[in-house]
Amino acid sequence: MEPTEERIVEVLLRDYGRTFAEELGVDLKPDDASCLFRLLCRSLLFSVRINHSIALKAAESICAHGWTTPQKMAGVTWGQRVRALDEAGYVRYDERTATRLGH
């Protein structure tokens, strides 16, 4: 008998720790698109060669500004996104990442 997907996930989490969402402080809830959007933004922030703590501060900055949905992110300018990233110390990749967050 083959193991179920649920059993495989259970064993992986038991043996290897938390999910990426848990590590980033995103509580994934059913029917909450904001959670998925925040996870996507964090993935973008962590995808460049930058210190983990700086990427985490940048993610917190984005949430602190209230940009937690695609609509809210689309409602801010590129310059506002750059400034929010800079505030968190995310300066090396701020302009490119601000562009990516806006698409």
C-alpha positions in Angstrom: 0.0 0.0 0.0 1.4 3.4 -1.0 1.5 6.3 1.5 -1.0 9.0 1.0 0.0 12.6 0.1 -1.1 13.7 3.6 1.1 11.0 5.2 4.1 12.1 3.1 3.7 15.7 4.1 3.2 14.8 7.8 6.5 12.8 7.8 8.4 15.5 5.9 7.2 18.2 8.4 8.0 16.0 11.4 11.5 15.2 10.1 12.4 18.5 8.5 10.6 21.2 10.4 8.3 24.0 9.4 6.9 25.1 6.1 8.2 28.1 4.3 5.0 30.0 5.1 5.4 29.2 8.8 9.0 30.4 8.8 7.9 33.6 7.2 5.1 34.2 9.6 2.3 33.7 7.1 -0.7 31.9 8.5 -2.2 30.3 5.4 -6.0 30.3 5.7 -8.5 28.8 3.3 -10.2 31.4 1.1 -7.8 34.2 2.1 -6.0 35.5 -1.0 -4.1 38.0 1.1 -2.1 35.2 2.7 -1.0 33.8 -0.6 -0.1 37.3 -1.9 2.0 37.9 1.2 3.8 34.6 0.7 4.4 35.5 -3.0 5.9 38.8 -2.0 8.1 37.2 0.6 9.3 34.7 -2.0 10.3 37.5 -4.3 12.1 39.3 -1.5 14.0 36.2 -0.5 14.9 35.2 -4.1 17.8 37.6 -4.4 21.2 37.4 -2.8 20.5 39.4 0.2 20.8 38.8 4.0 17.9 36.9 5.4 17.2 39.4 8.1 17.0 42.2 5.6 14.6 40.4 3.4 12.4 39.6 6.5 12.5 43.3 7.5 11.5 44.3 3.9 8.6 41.8 4.1 7.5 43.3 7.4 7.8 46.8 5.9 5.5 45.9 3.0 2.9 44.5 5.4 3.3 47.6 7.7 2.4 49.8 4.8 -0.7 47.7 4.3 0.2 46.4 0.8 -1.2 42.9 1.5 -3.2 42.3 -1.7 -2.5 42.7 -5.4 -5.0 45.6 -5.5 -3.3 47.5 -2.7 0.2 46.9 -4.2 -1.0 48.2 -7.5 -2.3 51.3 -5.8 1.1 52.5 -4.8 3.9 53.9 -7.0 7.2 52.4 -7.8 8.9 55.1 -5.8 6.8 54.3 -2.7 7.8 50.6 -3.0 11.5 51.6 -3.4 11.3 53.8 -0.3 9.6 51.0 1.7 12.4 48.6 0.7 15.1 51.1 1.5 13.6 51.7 5.0 14.2 48.0 5.7 17.8 48.2 4.4 16.9 46.3 1.2 18.9 48.8 -0.9 21.0 46.7 -3.2 18.1 45.2 -5.1 15.4 47.8 -4.2 14.7 49.2 -7.7 14.5 45.8 -9.4 12.4 44.3 -6.6 10.1 47.3 -6.6 9.5 46.7 -10.3 8.8 43.0 -9.8 6.4 43.7 -6.9 4.5 46.0 -9.1 3.9 43.4 -11.9 
